Protein backbone atom coordinates (compact mmCIF):
# COMPACT_ATOMS: atom_id res chain seq x y z
CA UNK A 1 0.00 0.00 0.00
CA UNK A 2 2.80 2.40 0.87
CA UNK A 3 4.46 1.70 -2.49
CA UNK A 4 1.26 2.58 -4.31
CA UNK A 5 0.94 5.81 -2.32
CA UNK A 6 4.57 6.69 -3.00
CA UNK A 7 4.29 5.89 -6.71
CA UNK A 8 1.05 7.81 -7.29
CA UNK A 9 1.95 10.87 -5.21
CA UNK A 10 5.68 10.93 -4.37
CA UNK A 11 5.63 14.35 -2.71
CA UNK A 12 2.73 13.66 -0.34
CA UNK A 13 3.97 11.50 2.53
CA UNK A 14 1.18 12.07 5.07
CA UNK A 15 -0.86 8.95 4.19
CA UNK A 16 2.32 6.86 4.34
CA UNK A 17 3.16 8.30 7.75
CA UNK A 18 -0.37 7.60 8.98
CA UNK A 19 -0.22 4.05 7.64
CA UNK A 20 3.10 3.28 9.36
CA UNK A 21 1.96 5.01 12.55
CA UNK A 22 -1.17 2.83 12.74
CA UNK A 23 0.87 -0.33 12.10
CA UNK A 24 3.30 0.72 14.85
CA UNK A 25 0.49 1.45 17.33
CA UNK A 26 -1.11 -1.91 16.62
CA UNK A 27 2.19 -3.75 17.02
CA UNK A 28 3.73 -1.86 19.94
CA UNK A 29 0.87 -0.34 21.91
CA UNK A 30 -1.80 -2.99 21.35
CA UNK A 31 0.78 -5.79 21.53
CA UNK A 32 -0.68 -7.31 18.39
CA UNK A 33 2.44 -8.99 17.05
CA UNK A 34 0.98 -11.53 14.64
CA UNK A 35 -2.61 -10.70 13.70
CA UNK A 36 -2.34 -7.23 12.15
CA UNK A 37 -4.96 -6.72 9.44
CA UNK A 38 -3.61 -4.23 6.87
CA UNK A 39 -7.04 -3.71 5.28
CA UNK A 40 -8.59 -2.70 8.62
CA UNK A 41 -5.75 -0.25 9.22
CA UNK A 42 -6.06 1.18 5.71
CA UNK A 43 -9.80 1.67 6.14
CA UNK A 44 -9.26 3.25 9.56
CA UNK A 45 -7.12 6.02 8.06
CA UNK A 46 -9.36 6.46 5.02
CA UNK A 47 -7.28 5.01 2.21
CA UNK A 48 -9.09 4.47 -1.09
CA UNK A 49 -9.92 1.07 -2.56
CA UNK A 50 -7.19 1.22 -5.24
CA UNK A 51 -4.55 1.77 -2.59
CA UNK A 52 -5.87 -1.07 -0.45
CA UNK A 53 -5.88 -3.46 -3.43
CA UNK A 54 -2.26 -2.50 -4.14
CA UNK A 55 -1.13 -4.57 -1.15
CA UNK A 56 -1.26 -7.64 -3.41
CA UNK A 57 0.03 -5.95 -6.59
CA UNK A 58 3.30 -7.63 -7.52
CA UNK A 59 3.81 -5.13 -10.34
CA UNK A 60 4.88 -2.67 -7.63
CA UNK A 61 7.86 -4.88 -6.74
CA UNK A 62 10.05 -3.28 -9.42
CA UNK A 63 9.11 0.18 -8.14
CA UNK A 64 10.05 -0.86 -4.60
CA UNK A 65 13.38 -2.23 -5.81
CA UNK A 66 14.11 1.03 -7.64
CA UNK A 67 13.27 3.07 -4.52
CA UNK A 68 15.40 0.82 -2.31
CA UNK A 69 18.33 0.94 -4.74
CA UNK A 70 18.08 4.74 -4.75
CA UNK A 71 18.16 4.91 -0.94
CA UNK A 72 21.03 2.42 -0.73
CA UNK A 73 23.05 4.52 -3.18
CA UNK A 74 23.42 7.05 -0.34
CA UNK A 75 24.19 4.63 2.46
CA UNK A 76 25.75 1.51 0.95
CA UNK A 77 24.40 -2.03 1.20
CA UNK A 78 25.44 -2.77 4.77
CA UNK A 79 22.67 -0.86 6.56
CA UNK A 80 19.25 -1.66 7.90
CA UNK A 81 16.02 0.24 7.58
CA UNK A 82 14.55 2.74 7.72
CA UNK A 83 16.63 4.76 5.29
CA UNK A 84 15.80 8.43 4.95
CA UNK A 85 17.17 10.51 2.07
CA UNK A 86 17.10 14.26 2.59
CA UNK A 87 17.43 16.43 -0.49
CA UNK A 88 17.61 20.13 -1.23
CA UNK A 89 18.72 22.26 -4.19
CA UNK A 90 22.42 21.68 -3.55
CA UNK A 91 22.86 18.30 -1.88
CA UNK A 92 21.48 14.91 -0.91
CA UNK A 93 22.23 12.87 2.19
CA UNK A 94 21.14 9.43 3.35
CA UNK A 95 20.57 8.36 6.96
CA UNK A 96 19.56 4.98 8.38
CA UNK A 97 18.03 3.71 11.60
CA UNK A 98 17.54 3.62 14.46
CA UNK A 99 14.43 1.61 15.07
CA UNK A 100 12.61 2.99 18.10
CA UNK A 101 10.28 1.08 20.39
CA UNK A 102 8.40 4.25 21.33
CA UNK A 103 8.17 7.87 20.27
CA UNK A 104 10.76 9.85 22.24
CA UNK A 105 9.81 13.02 24.05
CA UNK A 106 11.20 16.28 22.68
CA UNK A 107 14.50 16.22 24.58
CA UNK A 108 15.06 12.51 23.89
CA UNK A 109 14.44 13.17 20.20
CA UNK A 110 16.98 15.99 20.17
CA UNK A 111 19.53 13.86 22.02
CA UNK A 112 18.96 10.96 19.62
CA UNK A 113 19.31 13.20 16.58
CA UNK A 114 22.53 14.73 17.89
N, C-alpha and C positions, 0 to 999 in steps of 0.2 A: 504494500500500500504506500509506504513512504517513497519507494522508487517511482511509482506512478505520480505521486504529488510532486516530486522533484523534477521529473521529466516534463510534466505539463505546465509547471509554473516554478522555474528554478529560482526566482528571486523572492518567492513568498514562502518563508519557512515556518510560519505560525502553525499551520495544520500539522506539520511534521513534529514540531515541538510538543503540541498538544497530544499527538498520538504516542510519542515516546514517554511523555509525562504520565499518561494514563496507564501504559504498560508498566512503568516503574512503580506507580502507586499500587497497582494490583499485585505485583510481585513482592515488593518490599513492605508496604504498609498493611496490605490485606493477607500477606503471607501465602499467597496463591502461587506456588512455585511450578505447578504442573498442569493446571486446568485453565489457563488463560484463554479466553475466547476472543480472537481478534475482531470478529464481526461485531460482537457486543460493544467492544471498546470503540470501534469505528462509528457505530450508530450513536453511541453516547456523546461523541464530540461533533456529530453532525456531518460526517463525511458522506459524499454522494455515492450512489450505487456503482458507478464506473470505477471509482477508487477502491471500493470494497472488493469488487470482482477482480481487481488487479492483483490481489494477494496470491492468486493461482496462475498468473500470467507469466509463463516461462519466457515469453519474448522480451521481458524486461531484464532478463539475466545479462544480456550483452550490455545494456545500459548500466547496470550495477557494476559490471566488470570495468567498464570505461571510467566510471566515477571513482572506483576504488584505485585503479591504476593512476589516475590523476592525483589523488590524495597521497598515494605512496611515492609519487615522484618528488614530493617535498620532504618526506620523512625517511625513505628507504624501506626495505622489505622486512626489517627486523623489529617492527613495532606492533603494538596491539591497537585496539580501537577504544574509544572513538578517535578519529583523526579530524582535526578542524583545520581548514585552510583559510587564512585571512588574506584578503587582497585589497589593495588600493591602487591609485593611479600609477604609483612608482615601484611597488614591490609586492611580493607574495611570500607567505611564510606558513609552514605547516607545524602543527602541534599535535601531540597524541597523549591520551590518557589524562588524568587518572580516572578510574572508575570509582565513583563514590557510592557509599551505601545509604547516604541521606544528604539532603540539601544542607550545605553549611550555612551558618549565620553569616552576617556581613563581614565581621572581622575574620572568621575562619576562611571565608572565600578570598579575602584579600591576602591573608597569610599563605593560602594554598597557591594563589596566582603568583605571588612573589617567590 
